Amino acid sequence: MEKETFIFEKGLLEKADRTRKEFCKDEVHLRGIIEFSNHCVRNCVYCGLRRDNKNIARYRMTEGEIIALALEIINKGIKTIVLQSGDDFYYTQKSLCNIISKIKAKTDIAITLSIGERPLDDYQAFKDSGADRYLLKHETINPALYRIMHPGQDLKQRIKILEYLKKIGFQIGSGNIVGLPHQTVKDLACDALFLKDLDVDMAGIGPFIPQKDTPLRDQPAGDLDLCLKVLAMTRILTKNAHLPATTALASLDKEAGQLRALKSGANVIMPDFTPENYRKDYKIYDNKVEVRLEKAKQIISKAKRTISQGRGDSLKYEEDS
């Protein structure tokens, strides 16, 4: 990141924590992640799942495996399932709708999809099948930097998709990476303003962490303190959006990364339920820590916060069910 003179407001993290308490109360929402495929047709230069990475063992979970694991997670008291993958078109509209509808048929939990860019009619089909939320991070709002980081992709298209998702009734999530090469503090401020203007229901903000099989392998990781300041700024601007204490923050500081995030405006933790035989190959970045359910509960306890018993739906529209 370019060095710039930029003074964050004194007491920024504390102000963010007060804002979180005012608008989101003291509950922390748990979202159970299933990373069901590490195949991806995209070639993003920072991501270990990129198409040109030949050193990764690829996997795909079956429909039956995904549904069975989702039901296991629900039985542990988790009220939101996050289905996450690379941009993998092996899973057709029909197969994904089947997965969504079979999970929803069992219980009224929330389903968040994080499966990248798809044809617009896919999104409507997913919504009709019962999906509640869609997470599509914009990563950086700087168009030139976006093109460098995402060869062959266009920031305008990503924003168009986010606006469409919102239009058809999804609770939408976006978010950005902190610490990308050539990124400026102005870029980060614009990221936070974009999330405010889009009026997102949720936003994931995490540090850049290099992956050894990508073109950015030799770049330094993002700065933890800067990432927490961007998280805090986003909390103050978005007020009641759900903001996770990301696993990437925990990967930078195993002992205190997520705890510090909870004290800087975050109100969500996303424990990973992906089976170990698959999880070890979901290598978006290196040295990813394992955040399981018990660890998430311990962090919440250390933060002197409570675990939400509701679905954690958007605070912009309705109270938690």
C-alpha positions, 0 to 999 in steps of 0.5 A: 500500500502506498504510504500516505499521511492520513490521521484517523480520528482519535478514539475511532475504535471506541466510537465504532464500538459505541455505534455498534452497541447503539444500533446492533446491541450486544448480540453476536450472530453466528453464521455457519460456513460450508465451503462446498467447492474450491473450483473457480473460473476466475483468475483473481491475482490474490486468490489461491482458488484462481483458475490458473493455480495448478498446485491446488487439489480441487474438490466439489461436495455433492448435493447430498453432502451439502444438505446433510452438513447444513442440517448438522449445523442447524442441529447445533443451534446455528440459524444461518448457513453460508454456502460458499464456493469459487465461481463454479458453474458445475453447480447449475441453477437447478442443482443449487435451487435443489440444495436451497429448497431441501435445506429450507424444507427442514427448518426456517433458518437463513441461507446466505449464498457466496458463490460469485457472479452468475447470470441474473436469472440464477439469482431470481431462481435462488431467491424463489427457492428460499435463499435469503441473503447474497454476499458478493464483495466488491473487494476494491471500489477503485476501478483501475485497481479492480481490473488489475486484481480481477483480470477480465472482470469489470467493477461496473458489472459487479455493482450492477449485480449487487443492485439487482440482488437488492432490487429482487429482495435479497439481503445483500452483503459486500465488502473489501480487502485492506492492504492490496498492492497499490491501494491507498487510504483514499481507496479505503475511505471510498470503499466505506462510503460505497458500502454506506451508499449501497446501504448494505445489510452486511459487509465483510472487511478483511486484510490481504494475506498472500497465497504462495501460488498466486502472482502476489505471493511475495507481497506483504500482508495487510496491516491488522491495525489499519484493517480494524480502523477501516472496520470501525469507519465502516461501522460508524458510516453504516450504523446497523449493517452486520459486520463480521470479525473475519477469519482473515483477521484471526489469521493475522493474530490468532490470539486477539484478531477477532476479539479486537474486531468485536471491540471495533464494531463487529457483531458477527463471527462465521465459524467454519464447518467444512469437513477437514478433508475439504477444508485443507484445500480451500486455500484463498490465502495461506496460514488460514486459521481454523475457527470452529464453533467452540472457538467462536463461542470462547471469543464472544465470551471474552468480549463479554457479549452474548450469542444471538438466538435469532436468525440475525436478519438485516436490522434495516428491515425487521427485528431478529426472528 
